[in-house]
């Protein structure tokens, strides 16, 4: 059975060009696309890229929710905008997954409004898998922006969902789950974080305690839990730091002949490191906790990021992650804090 992926073709800084190009790059005989947006623009781009593997349908709408619009208000005023229309395709059973590079708040609100949360989950979480210093090993960080404030029970639920994600998608048999904190001791942090520590200890996951931000990319944890405000700030500061480091290296490597000769020898290795740190290589973040596969990519995503996000969506559908989370929450029942 072919997987159908709904794509908000008008969401993001580089839409629709990079969105359609990304869909072209990710073509597969395993899935087809429902592209939502301005029909004329999409049709021109489809002619340009000549899709020949993934079947494509276009759902026309002229409305777009901008990145700076207030989520709830924009959904009320623009019910036929490309983002909510794409989400509703999953609600109606016309798509198996949805992807957008558009307004994060509007995407989360639309997903909760139309798809609802999985019973037992109070708040969904954006959950990217990020590179670590251990080559080939990733760390799942959640939440990175779906909810700015989180209660202790929400953080516990993030731990459960993140553990399942790491098991089913990253192939880790017994994922190590940590709680992001200002220190490794159990008594550190705010009241909410301290309460979350106690709840995670009682959960039927492999909770290994607190982790400091400096150790996030060390590979000592497979899943790291935090609220959306902290996670978003951490993610963006990491992106900025990576760019700053490479910019400083470029400045230093071009100061003299010896440096230029050295960088010529190091260029292949430096390119590999840069690729490992490039967010576009990791596509998007799944919005875990809603009744549907929802992928949010970076607002400035280019075609490579979009194509990788599409592949993530296809993998999550194929691996039945949604059904696994639903089943686990049923099994946990009253054992998870409510």
Wavefront OBJ file of the C-alpha trace (Angstrom):
o trace
v 0.000 0.000 0.000
v 1.399 3.371 -1.047
v 1.971 6.009 1.635
v 0.383 9.402 0.921
v 2.203 12.462 2.319
v 0.435 15.840 2.514
v 2.811 18.774 2.073
v 2.172 22.420 2.866
v 3.778 23.759 -0.311
v 3.460 27.400 0.786
v 4.966 27.167 4.292
v 8.505 28.349 4.999
v 10.901 31.065 3.899
v 11.713 29.455 0.550
v 8.279 28.165 -0.457
v 7.093 26.954 -2.836
v 10.276 26.478 -4.915
v 12.409 24.617 -2.361
v 9.406 22.664 -1.066
v 8.582 21.236 -4.487
v 12.246 20.648 -5.287
v 12.583 18.777 -1.982
v 9.603 16.596 -2.866
v 11.269 15.892 -6.193
v 14.550 14.893 -4.501
v 12.692 12.561 -2.120
v 10.711 10.772 -4.834
v 10.026 7.137 -4.041
v 7.850 4.336 -5.313
v 6.767 3.909 -1.660
v 4.899 7.211 -1.397
v 2.948 9.851 -3.253
v 2.252 13.507 -2.523
v -0.719 15.773 -1.935
v 0.688 19.263 -2.468
v -1.387 22.047 -0.909
v -1.080 25.634 -2.116
v -1.214 27.975 -5.113
v -2.067 25.696 -8.038
v -0.429 27.757 -10.793
v 2.894 28.074 -8.950
v 2.926 24.398 -7.978
v 2.011 23.272 -11.506
v 4.858 25.309 -13.026
v 7.331 23.758 -10.616
v 6.000 20.248 -11.261
v 6.628 20.797 -14.975
v 10.127 22.046 -14.178
v 11.110 18.992 -12.132
v 9.150 16.323 -14.057
v 8.077 13.974 -11.273
v 8.210 10.404 -12.563
v 8.207 8.123 -9.497
v 5.933 9.602 -6.816
v 2.345 10.238 -7.953
v 1.243 13.801 -7.207
v -2.073 15.563 -6.644
v -2.525 19.296 -6.061
v -5.038 20.748 -3.585
v -5.579 24.385 -4.440
v -5.747 27.171 -1.873
v -4.675 30.808 -2.075
v -4.357 31.474 1.663
v -1.084 31.221 3.584
v -0.337 31.551 7.300
v 2.784 33.663 7.748
v 5.548 32.796 10.188
v 4.816 35.891 12.274
v 1.048 35.371 12.636
v -0.605 34.465 15.950
v -1.391 30.712 15.712
v -4.979 30.470 17.003
v -6.109 33.717 15.377
v -4.604 32.749 12.037
v -6.348 29.358 12.075
v -9.691 31.050 12.753
v -9.217 33.672 10.040
v -7.587 31.451 7.447
v -9.401 28.148 7.609
v -8.498 27.429 3.974
v -4.804 28.226 4.332
v -2.346 25.635 3.055
v -1.163 24.569 6.529
v -4.518 23.621 8.127
v -5.793 22.139 4.856
v -2.742 19.850 4.740
v -3.321 18.753 8.350
v -6.994 18.057 7.668
v -6.016 15.652 4.898
v -4.591 13.408 7.625
v -7.722 13.900 9.744
v -9.925 12.859 6.819
v -7.834 9.792 6.053
v -6.678 11.205 2.708
v -3.032 11.312 3.812
v -0.875 9.205 6.126
v 1.451 12.039 7.174
v 1.802 15.812 6.868
v 4.859 18.040 6.544
v 5.311 21.807 6.774
v 8.104 24.357 7.085
v 5.530 26.964 8.122
v 4.391 28.565 11.364
v 5.298 26.189 14.222
v 2.588 27.398 16.603
v -0.112 27.200 13.939
v 1.040 23.705 12.961
v 0.890 22.457 16.541
v -2.493 24.111 17.113
v -3.910 22.633 13.885
v -2.570 19.177 14.749
v -4.141 19.263 18.218
v -7.397 20.788 16.937
v -7.964 18.411 14.021
v -6.089 15.252 15.000
v -6.390 15.466 18.816
v -3.804 14.154 21.221
v -3.313 10.469 21.923
v -5.259 9.408 25.054
v -2.888 9.716 28.002
v -0.807 12.457 26.357
v -1.529 15.995 27.569
v 0.850 17.962 25.345
v 2.608 17.005 22.100
v 6.334 17.608 21.664
v 8.585 18.470 18.736
v 11.304 15.840 18.772
v 14.306 16.141 16.432
v 17.125 13.611 16.388
v 20.461 15.441 16.586
v 24.054 14.344 15.919
v 26.499 13.540 18.713
v 30.285 13.233 18.895
v 29.813 9.464 18.677
v 29.740 8.921 14.920
v 26.487 7.387 13.770
v 24.766 7.972 17.109
v 21.882 10.420 17.511
v 20.160 11.993 20.507
v 16.423 12.747 20.555
v 15.672 16.149 22.120
v 12.095 16.958 23.154
v 10.430 19.393 23.320
v 12.025 22.042 21.060
v 9.139 24.462 20.713
v 5.678 22.919 20.665
v 4.953 24.088 24.239
v 6.792 26.902 25.962
v 5.625 25.828 29.423
v 5.529 22.230 30.592
v 4.304 20.608 33.769
v 6.153 17.736 35.361
v 3.660 15.202 33.978
v 4.249 16.536 30.455
v 7.991 16.000 30.840
v 7.310 12.451 32.003
v 5.203 11.811 28.910
v 7.936 13.277 26.707
v 10.303 10.723 28.195
v 7.953 7.847 27.372
v 7.353 9.027 23.783
v 11.017 9.840 23.196
v 12.036 6.403 24.407
v 9.605 4.751 21.974
v 10.832 6.933 19.128
v 14.442 5.989 19.831
v 13.489 2.301 19.965
v 11.374 2.139 16.831
v 13.157 4.617 14.561
v 16.771 4.777 15.779
v 16.870 1.070 16.619
v 18.066 1.471 20.215
v 16.913 -1.497 22.292
v 17.012 0.223 25.687
v 17.268 3.998 25.181
v 18.880 5.990 27.981
v 16.567 8.881 28.921
v 17.861 11.996 30.691
v 16.289 15.185 32.018
v 17.971 18.453 31.002
v 18.984 20.365 34.117
v 21.546 22.818 35.498
v 23.337 20.019 37.330
v 23.497 16.245 37.493
v 22.270 16.007 41.098
v 18.634 14.968 41.636
v 17.835 18.016 43.783
v 18.823 20.540 41.117
v 16.514 22.752 39.065
v 13.067 24.263 39.431
v 10.201 22.650 41.303
v 8.711 21.381 38.025
v 12.001 19.793 36.981
v 12.513 18.189 40.386
v 8.988 16.730 40.255
v 9.633 15.505 36.711
v 12.775 13.749 37.928
v 10.717 11.767 40.457
v 8.068 10.876 37.871
v 10.618 9.757 35.301
v 12.266 7.557 37.921
v 8.921 5.791 38.415
v 8.278 5.365 34.680
v 8.954 2.077 32.934
v 11.754 3.529 30.832
v 15.533 3.515 31.249
v 15.859 6.853 33.041
v 19.491 7.667 33.860
v 19.044 11.006 35.660
v 19.871 14.619 34.883
v 22.117 15.848 32.100
v 23.703 19.270 31.660
v 23.457 21.151 28.365
v 27.190 20.822 27.728
v 26.790 17.018 27.625
v 23.834 16.972 25.207
v 25.987 16.053 22.212
v 28.333 13.731 24.103
v 26.323 10.600 23.341
v 25.819 9.629 27.000
v 22.020 9.870 26.594
v 19.766 8.685 23.766
v 16.785 10.865 24.737
v 16.895 14.241 26.499
v 13.731 15.816 27.936
v 13.055 19.530 28.542
v 10.323 22.125 28.065
v 9.838 23.796 24.676
v 11.316 27.165 25.636
v 14.583 25.655 26.831
v 14.717 23.148 23.989
v 14.132 25.746 21.289
v 16.772 28.071 22.722
v 19.232 25.190 23.034
v 18.611 24.007 19.473
v 19.020 27.455 17.919
v 22.069 28.324 20.008
v 23.629 25.060 18.851
v 22.953 25.940 15.209
v 24.395 29.415 15.724
v 27.472 28.105 17.528
v 28.226 25.643 14.736
v 28.022 28.427 12.146
v 30.167 30.732 14.287
v 32.874 28.108 14.790
v 33.152 27.401 11.075
v 33.176 31.113 10.311
v 36.058 31.660 12.753
v 37.921 28.670 11.330
v 37.536 30.093 7.835
v 38.947 33.434 8.987
v 41.965 31.816 10.642
v 42.626 29.353 7.815
v 42.938 32.110 5.226
v 45.446 34.350 7.054
v 48.577 33.003 5.383
v 50.074 30.523 2.906
v 50.779 27.867 5.552
v 47.189 28.021 6.789
v 45.821 27.818 3.241
v 47.921 24.731 2.515
v 46.764 23.146 5.773
v 43.083 23.741 5.060
v 43.515 22.266 1.576
v 44.586 19.004 3.218
v 41.845 19.185 5.851
v 39.014 20.227 3.527
v 37.488 16.711 3.025
v 37.402 16.074 6.792
v 36.062 19.558 7.532
v 33.303 19.069 4.964
v 32.255 15.823 6.675
v 32.142 17.547 10.068
v 30.096 20.425 8.674
v 27.631 17.982 7.134
v 27.229 16.228 10.486
v 26.362 19.575 12.089
v 24.068 20.810 9.304
v 20.391 20.741 10.374
v 19.309 20.269 6.741
v 20.853 16.787 6.829
v 18.392 15.704 9.519
v 15.169 16.904 7.937
v 12.459 17.744 10.406
v 11.122 17.030 13.854
v 8.102 14.779 14.407
v 5.324 16.232 16.555
v 4.911 13.304 18.927
v 1.710 12.904 20.915
v -0.972 13.671 18.307
v -3.061 11.137 16.387
v -1.156 11.496 13.153
v 2.350 11.617 11.725
v 3.239 15.327 11.637
v 6.678 16.588 10.565
v 7.846 20.167 11.172
v 10.936 21.300 9.277
v 13.003 24.429 9.874
v 11.418 27.648 8.608
v 14.404 28.311 6.346
v 14.524 24.730 5.044
v 15.980 24.208 1.597
v 15.223 21.315 -0.728
v 17.649 18.975 1.054
v 15.985 19.561 4.425
v 12.521 19.075 2.913
v 13.542 15.852 1.188
v 14.989 14.470 4.423
v 11.831 15.495 6.295
v 9.734 13.599 3.754
v 11.869 10.498 4.234
v 11.393 10.767 8.001
v 7.626 10.952 7.480
v 7.698 7.864 5.285
v 9.804 5.976 7.829
v 7.490 6.824 10.735
v 4.434 5.643 8.806
v 6.154 2.475 7.656
v 7.454 1.670 11.157
v 3.986 2.317 12.640
v 5.321 4.629 15.342
v 1.911 6.225 15.910
v 0.283 2.868 16.578
v 3.127 1.884 18.908
v 2.738 5.062 20.989
v -1.039 4.588 21.128
v -0.602 0.992 22.281
v 2.029 1.872 24.865
v -0.169 4.574 26.353
v -3.025 2.063 26.660
v -0.728 -0.407 28.388
v 0.619 2.243 30.752
v -2.887 3.312 31.693
v -2.972 4.515 35.291
v 0.719 3.859 35.803
v 1.616 7.135 34.101
v 1.022 10.307 36.077
v -2.265 12.012 35.175
l 1 2 3 4 5 6 7 8 9 10 11 12 13 14 15 16 17 18 19 20 21 22 23 24 25 26 27 28 29 30 31 32 33 34 35 36 37 38 39 40 41 42 43 44 45 46 47 48 49 50 51 52 53 54 55 56 57 58 59 60 61 62 63 64 65 66 67 68 69 70 71 72 73 74 75 76 77 78 79 80 81 82 83 84 85 86 87 88 89 90 91 92 93 94 95 96 97 98 99 100 101 102 103 104 105 106 107 108 109 110 111 112 113 114 115 116 117 118 119 120 121 122 123 124 125 126 127 128 129 130 131 132 133 134 135 136 137 138 139 140 141 142 143 144 145 146 147 148 149 150 151 152 153 154 155 156 157 158 159 160 161 162 163 164 165 166 167 168 169 170 171 172 173 174 175 176 177 178 179 180 181 182 183 184 185 186 187 188 189 190 191 192 193 194 195 196 197 198 199 200 201 202 203 204 205 206 207 208 209 210 211 212 213 214 215 216 217 218 219 220 221 222 223 224 225 226 227 228 229 230 231 232 233 234 235 236 237 238 239 240 241 242 243 244 245 246 247 248 249 250 251 252 253 254 255 256 257 258 259 260 261 262 263 264 265 266 267 268 269 270 271 272 273 274 275 276 277 278 279 280 281 282 283 284 285 286 287 288 289 290 291 292 293 294 295 296 297 298 299 300 301 302 303 304 305 306 307 308 309 310 311 312 313 314 315 316 317 318 319 320 321 322 323 324 325 326 327 328 329 330 331 332 333 334 335 336 337 338
